[in-house]
């Protein structure tokens, strides 16, 4: 009964998915992560190789953890940038910072759980701590890991943020997703312009546009720039071509709606973007994760290239 109440509250808060798993060490996920890093697939993003034990074991992060509540929050939208030639921002970053939105909702969920289970304690996470969100999504039954490495849910597709709530109480648990439903489809692999998607459902970050425009500390490789299709922050190509996203529904989260200013920016406005405008435009956005100089360099690389073509 507690589980039904918790899920009902999660949906009431706006979450589209909610599943529950037992807190335990994810041995297979840890082994896969170490192998991936040892092969250099993490590029120079060194936080992946740190704290692998903590990443795979939620009871190190939160010693009292007995249950893991996993939520999904849809962010798909057709209301994007209007200028067909403008530098592109990944769909997840068009509105306000998802970290704050998801964690805020998770904390509201935690407060509710405490109101019905007085001894309950917990911690909320969304891509802000060493937590294996994708593995927990599979464990909690909300989806399978697609060939592009992103979690897919058969009802809402893959355009959703994963939230994690660790709890100190035992609950009834959902069944893990054991069967993937990608079948023989290789659309994500075939359409990745840089060949970044490996055959084992992992990504070679050294080739991934999302990593190269956000996480990577080095210069954009010259041979990659012509393949980026105007993308200066993140990349959605592998999700856009996925058949499971053909019927994706518009999100219902006001915080994720793109601002008119961002939606209508011209190429000239992008090229003339200065630090003050950058900070104003992205003050509440996850785009501020990259520094202005790096972001502006991404824009200049693409617009200079387009002028040469």
C-alpha positions in Angstrom: 0.0 0.0 0.0 2.9 2.4 0.8 4.3 1.8 -2.6 1.0 2.8 -4.3 0.8 6.0 -2.3 4.4 6.9 -3.1 3.9 6.4 -6.8 0.6 8.2 -6.8 2.3 11.2 -5.2 5.2 11.0 -7.7 2.7 11.3 -10.6 0.9 14.0 -8.8 4.1 16.0 -8.6 4.5 15.7 -12.4 6.8 12.7 -12.7 5.9 10.5 -15.7 7.6 7.3 -14.4 8.2 5.8 -11.0 9.7 2.5 -10.0 11.3 1.1 -6.8 14.4 -1.2 -6.4 16.2 -2.7 -3.5 19.4 -0.8 -2.6 22.4 -3.1 -3.3 25.8 -3.0 -4.9 25.6 -3.1 -8.7 28.6 -5.4 -9.4 28.0 -5.8 -13.1 27.6 -2.1 -13.7 30.8 -1.4 -11.8 32.8 -3.9 -13.8 31.4 -2.4 -17.1 32.3 1.1 -16.0 35.9 0.2 -15.1 36.3 -1.6 -18.4 34.9 1.4 -20.3 37.3 3.8 -18.6 40.3 1.5 -19.0 39.6 1.5 -22.7 39.8 5.3 -22.7 36.1 5.7 -23.7 35.6 8.3 -21.0 37.9 10.8 -22.9 39.4 13.2 -20.3 36.3 13.2 -18.1 38.1 11.9 -15.1 35.3 11.9 -12.6 34.0 8.7 -14.2 37.1 6.8 -13.1 36.9 8.2 -9.6 34.7 6.7 -6.9 33.7 3.7 -8.9 33.0 1.9 -5.7 30.7 4.7 -4.5 29.0 4.8 -7.9 28.1 1.2 -7.8 27.1 1.0 -4.1 24.4 3.5 -2.9 25.1 2.4 0.7 28.4 4.2 0.6 26.7 7.4 -0.6 23.9 7.0 1.9 24.7 4.2 4.5 21.1 3.8 5.6 19.9 3.1 2.1 17.5 0.2 1.7 15.4 1.3 -1.2 15.9 3.2 -4.4 13.0 5.2 -5.9 13.6 6.0 -9.5 11.6 8.6 -11.3 11.4 9.8 -14.9 10.4 13.3 -15.9 9.6 13.9 -19.6 11.3 16.9 -21.3 10.3 16.4 -24.9 9.1 19.4 -26.8 8.5 20.6 -30.3 8.8 24.2 -29.2 12.4 24.8 -29.9 14.7 27.4 -31.6 13.0 29.1 -34.5 16.0 30.0 -36.7 16.7 27.1 -38.9 20.3 28.1 -39.3 21.1 29.0 -35.6 23.5 27.1 -33.4 21.6 24.3 -31.6 21.1 23.8 -27.9 20.2 20.2 -26.9 16.5 19.9 -26.0 17.1 19.1 -22.3 18.8 22.5 -21.8 16.2 24.7 -23.5 14.6 25.6 -20.2 15.7 25.9 -16.6 18.3 23.7 -15.1 16.8 20.2 -14.8 19.0 19.3 -11.7 17.1 21.9 -9.6 13.7 21.0 -11.0 14.0 17.2 -10.5 15.7 17.4 -7.1 13.0 19.9 -6.0 10.3 17.5 -6.9 12.1 14.6 -5.3 12.4 16.5 -2.0 8.7 17.2 -2.2 8.2 13.4 -2.6 10.5 12.7 0.3 8.5 15.2 2.5 5.4 13.3 1.6 6.9 9.9 2.4 8.0 11.2 5.8 4.4 12.4 6.4 3.1 8.8 6.0 6.2 7.0 7.3 7.5 9.0 10.2 10.8 7.2 10.5 11.7 7.6 6.8 14.8 9.4 5.8 16.4 9.9 2.4 18.5 11.7 -0.1 17.6 13.0 -3.5 19.9 13.0 -6.6 19.7 14.0 -10.2 22.9 13.8 -12.2 24.7 15.6 -9.3 26.4 12.8 -7.5 28.2 9.5 -8.3 25.0 7.5 -8.8 24.4 5.1 -11.7 21.1 6.5 -12.8 20.7 4.3 -15.9 21.4 1.1 -14.1 18.9 2.0 -11.3 16.3 2.8 -14.0 16.6 -0.7 -15.3 16.6 -2.2 -11.8 13.4 -0.3 -10.9 11.6 -1.4 -14.1 11.1 1.9 -15.8 13.0 1.1 -19.0 15.8 -0.7 -20.8 19.2 0.6 -21.9 19.0 1.3 -25.6 21.8 0.8 -28.1 22.6 4.5 -27.7 23.1 3.8 -24.0 20.1 6.0 -23.0 17.2 4.5 -21.1 14.0 3.9 -23.2 10.5 3.5 -21.8 8.0 1.9 -24.1 5.3 4.4 -23.2 7.2 7.7 -23.3 10.4 7.0 -25.2 13.8 8.3 -24.0 13.5 12.0 -23.6 13.2 12.0 -19.8 15.4 12.9 -16.8 16.1 10.2 -14.2 15.7 11.1 -10.6 17.0 9.0 -7.7 15.7 9.0 -4.1 17.5 6.8 -1.6 15.4 5.8 1.4 16.2 4.1 4.7 13.0 2.0 4.6 12.2 -1.3 3.0 9.5 -1.4 0.3 8.0 -3.8 -2.2 10.1 -3.7 -5.3 9.4 -3.6 -9.0 10.8 -6.2 -11.4 13.9 -5.1 -13.4 13.6 -4.8 -17.1 15.4 -7.9 -18.4 14.5 -7.7 -22.1 15.5 -4.8 -24.3 13.1 -4.0 -27.1 15.4 -2.4 -29.7 15.4 -5.6 -31.7 17.3 -5.4 -35.0 16.9 -1.6 -35.1 20.3 0.3 -35.5 18.9 3.7 -36.3 20.9 5.4 -33.5 24.1 3.7 -34.5 23.7 4.3 -38.2 22.7 8.0 -37.8 25.4 9.1 -35.3 27.5 11.4 -37.5 30.8 10.7 -35.7 30.4 6.9 -35.1 30.4 7.4 -31.3 28.0 4.6 -30.5 29.7 1.2 -29.7 28.1 -2.2 -30.2 27.9 -2.9 -26.5 25.5 -0.1 -25.6 28.3 2.3 -24.6 29.5 5.6 -26.0 33.0 6.5 -27.1 33.1 10.0 -25.5 36.1 10.9 -27.6 33.7 11.0 -30.6 30.5 12.1 -28.9 29.2 15.6 -29.8 27.5 15.9 -26.5 30.7 15.2 -24.6 32.9 17.3 -26.9 30.7 20.4 -26.5 30.1 20.1 -22.8 32.4 17.9 -20.7 35.6 17.7 -22.7 38.4 20.0 -21.7 40.2 20.0 -25.0 39.7 21.8 -28.3 37.0 20.5 -30.6 38.7 18.1 -33.1 38.8 19.8 -36.5 37.4 16.7 -38.3 34.4 16.6 -35.9 33.3 20.2 -36.5 31.8 19.6 -40.0 29.8 16.7 -38.6 28.2 18.6 -35.7 25.2 20.0 -37.7 25.1 23.3 -35.8 25.2 21.7 -32.3 27.0 23.8 -29.8 25.7 22.3 -26.6 24.8 18.6 -26.5 23.3 16.4 -29.2 20.0 14.8 -29.7 20.5 12.9 -33.0 20.5 9.4 -31.6 17.2 10.0 -29.7 15.6 11.9 -32.6 15.9 9.0 -34.9 14.8 6.4 -32.4 11.4 4.8 -33.3 10.4 4.7 -29.7 10.3 8.5 -29.7 8.0 8.9 -32.8 5.0 9.3 -30.5 6.7 11.3 -27.8 4.3 13.7 -26.0 5.0 17.3 -25.0 6.2 17.8 -21.5 4.0 19.6 -19.0 6.7 21.3 -17.0 6.6 25.1 -17.1 10.3 25.4 -16.1 11.3 23.5 -19.2 9.7 25.9 -21.7 12.2 27.8 -23.9 12.3 31.5 -23.5 11.2 33.7 -26.4 14.6 35.4 -26.4 16.4 32.1 -26.9 13.9 30.7 -29.3 14.2 33.7 -31.6 18.0 34.4 -31.6 19.5 35.0 -35.0 22.9 33.9 -36.2 24.1 37.5 -35.8 22.9 37.5 -32.2 24.7 34.2 -31.5 28.0 35.4 -33.1 27.9 38.7 -31.1 27.0 37.0 -27.8 29.1 38.5 -25.0 29.6 37.2 -21.5 27.0 39.5 -20.0 24.4 38.3 -22.4 25.5 34.7 -21.9 25.0 35.0 -18.2 21.6 36.7 -18.6 20.4 34.2 -21.2 21.5 31.1 -19.3 21.5 32.2 -15.7 19.0 29.4 -14.8 20.0 26.9 -17.4 22.3 23.9 -17.3 24.1 25.5 -20.3 26.1 27.6 -17.7 27.9 24.3 -16.9 30.3 25.3 -19.7 32.2 28.5 -19.3 31.4 31.4 -21.6 34.8 31.2 -23.5 34.2 27.6 -24.4 30.6 28.1 -25.4 31.5 31.1 -27.6 34.4 29.1 -29.2 31.9 26.3 -30.1 29.6 28.9 -31.8 32.5 30.6 -33.7 33.8 27.2 -34.9 30.4 26.3 -36.4 29.5 29.7 -37.9 32.9 30.2 -39.4 32.7 26.8 -41.0 29.2 27.5 -42.4 30.6 30.7 -44.0 33.3 28.7 -45.8 30.9 26.1 -47.2 
